[in-house]
Amino acid sequence: MRSWVGWHRHITLAMVASWFLVLEKLHVGGETPAVTVPQVREIFSRLLQHPPASPARIAAEVTRVLRCNEEARIYA
């Protein structure tokens, strides 16, 4: 029975992550957001902490990581 619980948890989190990415795509006007799967995983892990990080703090951290990734790509 335990494996079913883990499977349901995995599927639920995958569906929530997909829903998040669809909403983000709609929010930015149909353009694909530059958010990677590991970043979405990190966002959800921070939201599930007690107390959760504020949306502004999470957005600032994601923006910082995206900026660093873009600078690394440019200078490589």
N, C-alpha and C positions, 0 to 999 in steps of 0.2 A: 504493500500500500504506500510505503514511503516514496518509492520512485514516481508514483503518479502525482504525488504532491509536488515534487521537484519539477516534474514536467509541466504541470499546470502553472506553477510559478514562473517558469521560463517563458512559456507561451504568453502569459499575461504581460510580463515585462516587455517581451518583443512586440506585442500589439500596442502597448502604451508608447514605446519608442517610435514605432511606425506612425502612430497617430500624431505624436509630437512633430515628426519631420514633415508630415503632410500639412499640418497647421502652419508650420514655419514657412513652407513653400508658398502657401496661400498668402501668408502675411507679407512676404517680400515681393509679391506681385508675380508669382509664377516662376521666378528665377530659383534655381537650386541653391539652397544655403550652403555655405562652405563649412558645414559642421560634419565632423567625421563620427563614425560609430563609437570609437573610444571616448570622444568628447560627450556624446549623448549619454553613454554609460556613466561618465563622471558627473554629469549634470543630475541624472536621476539618483546617483548615490548620495550626492549632497542634499538633494531634496528630501530623501528618505532619512537623513540624520535627524537626531533630536537634540536641540532645536534645528530646524532646517535653515540653510543659508538663504539670505534674501535674494529675490530675483535680480536685483541690481548688482549684487555681489557676484552671482553666478554669471551674469551677462558680462561684467567687467573681466572676469577670469577667462571666459571663452574668447572675448575680444583680444585679450593679451596673448593668448596662445595662438590665435589665428594670425595676429600681427607678427609674432616671432616666426611662425611657419612660413609666412610670405617673405619676410626678410631673409630667411635661410634659403628659400628657393631662389630669390633674386641674386643673392651673393654667391650661390654655389656655382 
